[in-house]
């Protein structure tokens, strides 16, 4: 049987501490681990991310857009770039 709380005193909560924490989170941003100079526009980033999704498991490793070979090094570089697990 669940216990129902009829009353709770919120006057002891330090809301300023929570406000400071929330503002720190809102001011933080996710940054890529790897900087790729050629990805300097959002359109290029979107194009590259979609291309990576399309070619990630493609055994031919040939770009459907330009016909050039996609190296394992390039795929690894892009995967690292898009992992974006650094919050600063």
N, C-alpha and C positions, 0 to 999 in steps of 0.2 A: 504494500500500500504506500503510495507517494505521500510525502510530507508537504503540506501546503504552508507557505510562509504568508502570514497575514499582514506583517508589518516589517519594514526594514528601515533603519535610520541611515540615510545617505549623507548626513551632515559631517561625518568623519572622513569622507573621501576627499583626497587632495586632487581636485580637478586641474589645478595648475600643472601638476606633474604630468597628467595625461595630455593636456594641451601642448606642452613642450614636446612630448614624445611624438604626438601626431604631427606637429609642425616639422620635426626632424624627418619623419617618414615622407611627408609631402615634398620636402625640399631635396630629398635624395633622388638620384637617377641611376638607371641601369646603364652601364657602359660596357662596350665590347672589350674583350681581352686583347683582341688583335685589331690594330688599325690597318685598314686597307685603303690606300690613297685613292684608288680608282672608284671607290664607292663613296663619292663625295656629294651625291644628290639622292634624295629620297626615292626618286624614280628608278635610279640605278640599283639602289638597295632592294627595292621591291622586285625588280626584274631578276636580279641575281638570286634572291631568296626563292622565288618561284622556279627559276631554272635549276637550283640545287634540289628542290623537291622533286622535280621531274626527272633529273638525271642521277639522283643518289643511288639508285639500285639498278641503273642501266649498265649492263655488262659491256656494251660497245664503247662507252666513254667518249662518244662523239657528240658535240653540241648540236642540238637540233636547229639552232638559230644560225650559227656561223659555219658549222661543219668542222671546226677545229677539235683536236683531241683535248679531253678534260683529264688532267693528270690527277693521280691520287693525292699529290701534294696540294693541288688547288682545292679539291673537295675537302680535305682536312682543314685547310686554311679557312674556308668558308664555314664549315661546321663550327670551328672555334669562334669565328666572328659572330655567328648567329646564336651561339649558346648564351651569350649575354647574361652571365651569372655574377657579374661584379656590380655591386651596388655601392655608389659613392655619394 
